Amino acid sequence: MPPLALTSVFMKELLRSTDPTVMAFASALLEGEDIDCFQMDVNMSILEGGIGLFPRRMMVRVDDYDRALIVMRDNEIPLGK
């Protein structure tokens, strides 16, 4: 188990989607709640030509995951898992 000070560096997948508008909306909602987020697999989804084979993943800090999950559920954002 890492020291407590390091736990905020670890990230957890919050949602997964092939729809860039869902990802942009989710990012805006999280930023509005001061929750840092990071989109993974953006380059893969661009390379595949937008046909929806490779979903993007939204990552948040482990410490923020529960708050982020509440924000997504309150705004009816599909988690895609």
PyMOL commands that place a pseudoatom at each C-alpha (Angstrom):
pseudoatom trace, name=CA, resn=MET, resi=1, chain=A, elem=C, hetatm=0, pos=[0.000, 0.000, 0.000]
pseudoatom trace, name=CA, resn=PRO, resi=2, chain=A, elem=C, hetatm=0, pos=[1.490, 3.365, -1.005]
pseudoatom trace, name=CA, resn=PRO, resi=3, chain=A, elem=C, hetatm=0, pos=[1.814, 6.217, 1.490]
pseudoatom trace, name=CA, resn=LEU, resi=4, chain=A, elem=C, hetatm=0, pos=[-1.318, 8.314, 1.894]
pseudoatom trace, name=CA, resn=ALA, resi=5, chain=A, elem=C, hetatm=0, pos=[0.286, 11.301, 0.148]
pseudoatom trace, name=CA, resn=LEU, resi=6, chain=A, elem=C, hetatm=0, pos=[0.655, 9.248, -3.046]
pseudoatom trace, name=CA, resn=THR, resi=7, chain=A, elem=C, hetatm=0, pos=[-2.906, 7.947, -3.275]
pseudoatom trace, name=CA, resn=SER, resi=8, chain=A, elem=C, hetatm=0, pos=[-4.155, 11.051, -5.079]
pseudoatom trace, name=CA, resn=VAL, resi=9, chain=A, elem=C, hetatm=0, pos=[-1.842, 10.313, -8.022]
pseudoatom trace, name=CA, resn=PHE, resi=10, chain=A, elem=C, hetatm=0, pos=[-3.581, 7.074, -8.942]
pseudoatom trace, name=CA, resn=MET, resi=11, chain=A, elem=C, hetatm=0, pos=[-6.419, 7.317, -11.441]
pseudoatom trace, name=CA, resn=LYS, resi=12, chain=A, elem=C, hetatm=0, pos=[-9.537, 5.246, -11.988]
pseudoatom trace, name=CA, resn=GLU, resi=13, chain=A, elem=C, hetatm=0, pos=[-11.766, 4.918, -15.042]
pseudoatom trace, name=CA, resn=LEU, resi=14, chain=A, elem=C, hetatm=0, pos=[-15.004, 6.818, -14.567]
pseudoatom trace, name=CA, resn=LEU, resi=15, chain=A, elem=C, hetatm=0, pos=[-16.639, 6.403, -17.956]
pseudoatom trace, name=CA, resn=ARG, resi=16, chain=A, elem=C, hetatm=0, pos=[-16.060, 5.150, -21.465]
pseudoatom trace, name=CA, resn=SER, resi=17, chain=A, elem=C, hetatm=0, pos=[-17.706, 6.454, -24.642]
pseudoatom trace, name=CA, resn=THR, resi=18, chain=A, elem=C, hetatm=0, pos=[-17.277, 6.725, -28.394]
pseudoatom trace, name=CA, resn=ASP, resi=19, chain=A, elem=C, hetatm=0, pos=[-19.300, 9.967, -28.388]
pseudoatom trace, name=CA, resn=PRO, resi=20, chain=A, elem=C, hetatm=0, pos=[-17.025, 13.038, -28.137]
pseudoatom trace, name=CA, resn=THR, resi=21, chain=A, elem=C, hetatm=0, pos=[-19.951, 15.209, -27.022]
pseudoatom trace, name=CA, resn=VAL, resi=22, chain=A, elem=C, hetatm=0, pos=[-20.531, 12.997, -23.972]
pseudoatom trace, name=CA, resn=MET, resi=23, chain=A, elem=C, hetatm=0, pos=[-16.843, 13.255, -23.111]
pseudoatom trace, name=CA, resn=ALA, resi=24, chain=A, elem=C, hetatm=0, pos=[-16.826, 17.051, -23.495]
pseudoatom trace, name=CA, resn=PHE, resi=25, chain=A, elem=C, hetatm=0, pos=[-19.971, 17.424, -21.377]
pseudoatom trace, name=CA, resn=ALA, resi=26, chain=A, elem=C, hetatm=0, pos=[-18.600, 15.112, -18.688]
pseudoatom trace, name=CA, resn=SER, resi=27, chain=A, elem=C, hetatm=0, pos=[-15.314, 17.042, -18.619]
pseudoatom trace, name=CA, resn=ALA, resi=28, chain=A, elem=C, hetatm=0, pos=[-17.153, 20.339, -18.235]
pseudoatom trace, name=CA, resn=LEU, resi=29, chain=A, elem=C, hetatm=0, pos=[-19.288, 18.977, -15.396]
pseudoatom trace, name=CA, resn=LEU, resi=30, chain=A, elem=C, hetatm=0, pos=[-16.276, 17.587, -13.558]
pseudoatom trace, name=CA, resn=GLU, resi=31, chain=A, elem=C, hetatm=0, pos=[-14.263, 20.782, -13.983]
pseudoatom trace, name=CA, resn=GLY, resi=32, chain=A, elem=C, hetatm=0, pos=[-17.229, 22.721, -12.614]
pseudoatom trace, name=CA, resn=GLU, resi=33, chain=A, elem=C, hetatm=0, pos=[-16.993, 20.597, -9.466]
pseudoatom trace, name=CA, resn=ASP, resi=34, chain=A, elem=C, hetatm=0, pos=[-13.183, 21.060, -9.237]
pseudoatom trace, name=CA, resn=ILE, resi=35, chain=A, elem=C, hetatm=0, pos=[-12.557, 17.416, -10.091]
pseudoatom trace, name=CA, resn=ASP, resi=36, chain=A, elem=C, hetatm=0, pos=[-9.523, 16.866, -12.300]
pseudoatom trace, name=CA, resn=CYS, resi=37, chain=A, elem=C, hetatm=0, pos=[-10.065, 14.489, -15.193]
pseudoatom trace, name=CA, resn=PHE, resi=38, chain=A, elem=C, hetatm=0, pos=[-8.055, 13.121, -18.096]
pseudoatom trace, name=CA, resn=GLN, resi=39, chain=A, elem=C, hetatm=0, pos=[-9.252, 11.582, -21.361]
pseudoatom trace, name=CA, resn=MET, resi=40, chain=A, elem=C, hetatm=0, pos=[-7.351, 8.509, -22.479]
pseudoatom trace, name=CA, resn=ASP, resi=41, chain=A, elem=C, hetatm=0, pos=[-7.331, 6.859, -25.917]
pseudoatom trace, name=CA, resn=VAL, resi=42, chain=A, elem=C, hetatm=0, pos=[-8.119, 10.132, -27.714]
pseudoatom trace, name=CA, resn=ASN, resi=43, chain=A, elem=C, hetatm=0, pos=[-5.419, 9.506, -30.325]
pseudoatom trace, name=CA, resn=MET, resi=44, chain=A, elem=C, hetatm=0, pos=[-6.642, 5.962, -30.992]
pseudoatom trace, name=CA, resn=SER, resi=45, chain=A, elem=C, hetatm=0, pos=[-10.203, 7.143, -31.566]
pseudoatom trace, name=CA, resn=ILE, resi=46, chain=A, elem=C, hetatm=0, pos=[-8.926, 9.806, -33.992]
pseudoatom trace, name=CA, resn=LEU, resi=47, chain=A, elem=C, hetatm=0, pos=[-6.773, 7.283, -35.881]
pseudoatom trace, name=CA, resn=GLU, resi=48, chain=A, elem=C, hetatm=0, pos=[-9.652, 4.858, -36.400]
pseudoatom trace, name=CA, resn=GLY, resi=49, chain=A, elem=C, hetatm=0, pos=[-11.509, 7.537, -38.353]
pseudoatom trace, name=CA, resn=GLY, resi=50, chain=A, elem=C, hetatm=0, pos=[-14.453, 8.204, -36.061]
pseudoatom trace, name=CA, resn=ILE, resi=51, chain=A, elem=C, hetatm=0, pos=[-16.282, 4.946, -36.759]
pseudoatom trace, name=CA, resn=GLY, resi=52, chain=A, elem=C, hetatm=0, pos=[-16.611, 4.213, -33.051]
pseudoatom trace, name=CA, resn=LEU, resi=53, chain=A, elem=C, hetatm=0, pos=[-14.381, 1.163, -32.641]
pseudoatom trace, name=CA, resn=PHE, resi=54, chain=A, elem=C, hetatm=0, pos=[-12.194, 2.552, -29.872]
pseudoatom trace, name=CA, resn=PRO, resi=55, chain=A, elem=C, hetatm=0, pos=[-13.964, 4.331, -27.025]
pseudoatom trace, name=CA, resn=ARG, resi=56, chain=A, elem=C, hetatm=0, pos=[-12.296, 7.112, -25.098]
pseudoatom trace, name=CA, resn=ARG, resi=57, chain=A, elem=C, hetatm=0, pos=[-11.899, 6.689, -21.354]
pseudoatom trace, name=CA, resn=MET, resi=58, chain=A, elem=C, hetatm=0, pos=[-12.390, 9.401, -18.746]
pseudoatom trace, name=CA, resn=MET, resi=59, chain=A, elem=C, hetatm=0, pos=[-10.048, 9.006, -15.802]
pseudoatom trace, name=CA, resn=VAL, resi=60, chain=A, elem=C, hetatm=0, pos=[-10.285, 10.721, -12.405]
pseudoatom trace, name=CA, resn=ARG, resi=61, chain=A, elem=C, hetatm=0, pos=[-8.186, 10.526, -9.258]
pseudoatom trace, name=CA, resn=VAL, resi=62, chain=A, elem=C, hetatm=0, pos=[-9.079, 7.636, -6.992]
pseudoatom trace, name=CA, resn=ASP, resi=63, chain=A, elem=C, hetatm=0, pos=[-9.749, 10.152, -4.211]
pseudoatom trace, name=CA, resn=ASP, resi=64, chain=A, elem=C, hetatm=0, pos=[-12.293, 11.985, -6.419]
pseudoatom trace, name=CA, resn=TYR, resi=65, chain=A, elem=C, hetatm=0, pos=[-13.984, 8.914, -7.909]
pseudoatom trace, name=CA, resn=ASP, resi=66, chain=A, elem=C, hetatm=0, pos=[-17.018, 8.798, -5.603]
pseudoatom trace, name=CA, resn=ARG, resi=67, chain=A, elem=C, hetatm=0, pos=[-17.765, 12.522, -6.058]
pseudoatom trace, name=CA, resn=ALA, resi=68, chain=A, elem=C, hetatm=0, pos=[-17.310, 12.208, -9.829]
pseudoatom trace, name=CA, resn=LEU, resi=69, chain=A, elem=C, hetatm=0, pos=[-19.655, 9.220, -9.951]
pseudoatom trace, name=CA, resn=ILE, resi=70, chain=A, elem=C, hetatm=0, pos=[-22.353, 11.261, -8.179]
pseudoatom trace, name=CA, resn=VAL, resi=71, chain=A, elem=C, hetatm=0, pos=[-21.923, 14.087, -10.711]
pseudoatom trace, name=CA, resn=MET, resi=72, chain=A, elem=C, hetatm=0, pos=[-22.316, 11.642, -13.623]
pseudoatom trace, name=CA, resn=ARG, resi=73, chain=A, elem=C, hetatm=0, pos=[-25.386, 9.975, -12.119]
pseudoatom trace, name=CA, resn=ASP, resi=74, chain=A, elem=C, hetatm=0, pos=[-27.031, 13.300, -11.216]
pseudoatom trace, name=CA, resn=ASN, resi=75, chain=A, elem=C, hetatm=0, pos=[-26.662, 14.433, -14.840]
pseudoatom trace, name=CA, resn=GLU, resi=76, chain=A, elem=C, hetatm=0, pos=[-27.653, 11.041, -16.322]
pseudoatom trace, name=CA, resn=ILE, resi=77, chain=A, elem=C, hetatm=0, pos=[-24.348, 10.551, -18.127]
pseudoatom trace, name=CA, resn=PRO, resi=78, chain=A, elem=C, hetatm=0, pos=[-24.050, 6.902, -19.277]
pseudoatom trace, name=CA, resn=LEU, resi=79, chain=A, elem=C, hetatm=0, pos=[-20.880, 5.337, -17.875]
pseudoatom trace, name=CA, resn=GLY, resi=80, chain=A, elem=C, hetatm=0, pos=[-20.533, 2.881, -20.764]
pseudoatom trace, name=CA, resn=LYS, resi=81, chain=A, elem=C, hetatm=0, pos=[-19.148, 0.031, -18.689]
for i in range(1, 81): cmd.bond("trace and resi %d" % i, "trace and resi %d" % (i + 1))
show_as sticks, trace
zoom trace
